[in-house]
Each structure stands twice: as C-alpha cells, then as structure tokens.
Amino acid sequence: MSKSKEIIAKDKQYYATSGRIPYYPLVIDHAKGAQIIDADGKKYIDLLASASALNVGHAPDRVVAAIKEQTDKMIHYTPAYMYHQPVADLAEKLAEISPGNFTKKVAFGLSGSDANDAIIKFARAYTGRQNIVSFEQAYHGSTFGSLSMSAISLGMRQKIGPLLPGIYHIPYPDAYRGLYGETEPRSAEGYLQVFKSMTENYLPKEEIAAVVVETIQGDGGLLEPVPGYFRALADFCHANGILFAVDDVQQGLGRTGTWSSIEHFDVEADLIIYGKSLAGGLPLSAVVGRAEIMDGLQIPGHVFTTAANPVCCQAALATIQTIEEDNLLQASTDKGAYAKKAFTDLVNKYDFIGDVRGIGLSIGVDIVSDRQSKSKDSQAALKICNRAYEKGLLMIAVAGSVLRFQPPLVISYEELDQTFTILDEVFTELANGQLANYDVSGQGW
Ligand SMILES: Cc1ncc(COP(=O)(O)O)c(C=O)c1O
C-alpha cells in the first residue's frame, strides 16, 4: 500500500466526515512556493493556495523565520488580559494598509468565520439595529453567525437549525448570468431593485444594521459584479444609516492585486475583515473598522483566548512585509493578466468555456454545456480538475461548474506556462471525448 493510501485509510477511520469536501486522494507531505510534494513524492503545481490562504506561497522564508523566532521567545499570552508588542504592531499595520480615510481600530479572531460573526456583533451594537443583509450563494463560514449569512449549501444548514434570526439574502449582481435562470445580467439598478423592494415591503431600512459583501463572490463561483453595483449599494446604505461591510477573507491581501478588494470598486467600507492568508496559513482573522464602530461593542464583547497570539501576529507582519518587499500586489495584477490572457486564448479553441472572469490572481473559468443557455456543466468541470490533478495540477471546481484559479501570488511564469500547457492538453482530451467515462461522482460542493 502506498504511504498516501495508508494515511487516508487511517483518516477515514478517525476524521469526522463533516470536516472535508471530497476532491482528491492527495496527502501533502511538504511544499514550497507554488509547489506541493505528496506523501509518495509526486509533485504538483498548487493553483488553489489552500483556498486562498497562502497568498505568499508555501513556507515563505520571512514567515518561517518570524514564526521560529517568536516561538523561541513566547508562544502565547492571551490579549484578552495582557498586552504584547506583535499584536499592537499588527493592529497598527492593518489600520495603515486598509483603505478608508478615517481613524481605524482592529479586533482579532482565529478564522474567517469568527470575523464574520464579529461583523454581526459590531454592526448590531453600533447601530442598535438587528438585521443583516448578505447575498445568495455567499459563503462566510461555518460558525452559527457566518453560516446564517451564507446561502450556498443545503448540507451546511440541514439539521442544525434554528440559525441566527435577522439575516436576509439578496441576489449577487452576477455579471455573467442574470437572476433566477435569466441568461443575461441585469443592470446595477436592476439588481439593486430587488433589495430596494424588500425594504419597501417587509424589511424596514431603519432596522438594517449592515450589508455584508464579498466583492468577487468566491465559493459562489468567483462571480464578478456588474459595473456600478457596489457604488450604488454603498450609496443606498449610507443614505439609510446602514453599514457597508466587506468580507475580504478570500479576496483580500493581494489576491486581487490590492490590500482590500473593495479598492477596485470606488467604495469606502465601514468594516473590512481578513483571514485565510493573513498569517501566511496560521490561524488569524482581523476586523478593521471605523474606530467609533469598533468601540461601540461592550467590553468584553469579542474575546478569544488564543486569538492574536504573538506567533500568528509575527507571521502576519512577515506576510505583509513579504507582500510589500516582493511587490506581490503588482505581481498579482501582472500574473493575473497573463493567466487571464492564456485562458481567453483557450476560449477561442474550446466552446465549453463559457466565461473567464476575475481580478488579479482570483480567476474563475465557467464550464458550460452551451454558450447560449450558459448551463453549467459540473461533470465536465470536475473531469477537467481530476485529469489536471493526474497530470500534476492542483485545482478544484466550485459552484458546480467553475474552475477556481487562485495560485499563490509567488507562482512563477514558468509554472504558469506549464499550467496552461497541461490545461490545453486536458481541454483537448475533454473535447475529443477521451474523458467520457471518467468517474467524478461524489466530488465537490
Ligand atoms: C469569503 C469567505 N469568508 C469567510 C470564510 C470562512 O473562513 P474560515 O474557513 O477561515 O472560517 C471563507 C472560507 O472559505 C470565505 O471564502
């Protein structure tokens, strides 16, 4: 039995099934940059960056050194009771790099999920309003608050209710498909109308605390919004005392070429949350917001014993330093344009590619059964991913049909070229019917 098979057999015996979305039998042994080596020595190019949690790549030198140094000095003392320098430095740095021309404060947690819960708490406490509006097909996390704001998976919500009250969902302003089976997108105002009519009929504006957005909707299919939507939504929010909050857990920290993805949309957010890549892969999340909002929550409204531990904070400071000193924001923009051009060239060859979208190195490729109806071809998307996996590329499909392309920002141009050579081969195999009997049942979400 191979080492990978042995490890998976043990995992199947002891690891709770709810903690994994099934894709490939890949047991990762070690990794560097954008390269992964499995337990049996096979190499892969990582196009997923651990769900965008490794923007600075695997085992980045500065982050590894910072972790080692801090671990020798002190692993933890809870900031709920005491102070330490790394958390003060990190709060200052996050306030500095986050957009928004106002005084900011920062709160910390351990995951993107708890940072979303924090939005609910800070927004409710500051506004004195109860309701939160998020988007259909959003994914905000797995705690009760963040899960209540999510609307992407029945399995995630079944049998555990009741979820949090006071959460409403509006349609994401998809720039590719339209609303509920429509093939053409609506205008910004056309999408916004759904929300406005809710507020005119059953959801009083003055009882809404915050709207929470993913700029590019990640797990929902790397969807891009129609132009002008977020500007119009933010105007509506601010005219009605509703906070505008951005979940940048997946799209932040360079993924789209900017510190916060909201910078692409000419909108100032009242609250921004980060997670995933923040500490180079260690568990850390942050809420950055207007000081008056952040101070609006009672003491001790948001404390976690192991949040913001100095090791994670030093890893985060080293992550941000790496992004700055290695120009990774620009790298994301440049490599994103390079990859988008390569995908767009493939559009001309393969008519099952319905759409190539995204900003920077956050790209989605929508696989369709025909371009007219834009019907999702989930089987084809999974077949592509599985065949690519066999050929040494690590990529998954989300929202059924969308190839998720979010490599570490440190991926090299050679690795990108290798990737597109392999993808072209896989696409040809699919087009020639060579993947017809490929079994991908039970995979994905
Ligand atoms: C946009 C977004 N928000 C929140 C989360 C949840 O983060 P975590 O898994 O760290 O709790 C995710 C995870 O995929 C995400 O993509």
The ligand as a MOL file (V3000), in Angstrom:
LIG
                    3D

  0  0  0     0  0            999 V3000
M  V30 BEGIN CTAB
M  V30 COUNTS 16 16 0 0 0
M  V30 BEGIN ATOM
M  V30 1 C -15.3270 34.8250 1.6980 0
M  V30 2 C -15.0880 33.9060 2.8450 0
M  V30 3 N -15.4310 34.2950 4.0770 0
M  V30 4 C -15.2350 33.5090 5.1430 0
M  V30 5 C -14.7070 32.2520 5.0010 0
M  V30 6 C -14.5340 31.3720 6.2030 0
M  V30 7 O -13.2260 31.3820 6.6120 0
M  V30 8 P -12.6870 30.2270 7.5800 0
M  V30 9 O -12.7940 28.9530 6.8430 0
M  V30 10 O -11.2820 30.6400 7.8940 0
M  V30 11 O -13.5240 30.2550 8.8090 0
M  V30 12 C -14.3330 31.8040 3.7320 0
M  V30 13 C -13.7640 30.4480 3.5640 0
M  V30 14 O -13.7530 29.8730 2.5290 0
M  V30 15 C -14.5230 32.6500 2.6320 0
M  V30 16 O -14.1980 32.2630 1.3900 0
M  V30 END ATOM
M  V30 BEGIN BOND
M  V30 1 1 1 2
M  V30 2 1 2 3
M  V30 3 2 2 15
M  V30 4 2 3 4
M  V30 5 1 4 5
M  V30 6 1 5 6
M  V30 7 2 5 12
M  V30 8 1 6 7
M  V30 9 1 7 8
M  V30 10 2 8 9
M  V30 11 1 8 10
M  V30 12 1 8 11
M  V30 13 1 12 13
M  V30 14 1 12 15
M  V30 15 2 13 14
M  V30 16 1 15 16
M  V30 END BOND
M  V30 END CTAB
M  END
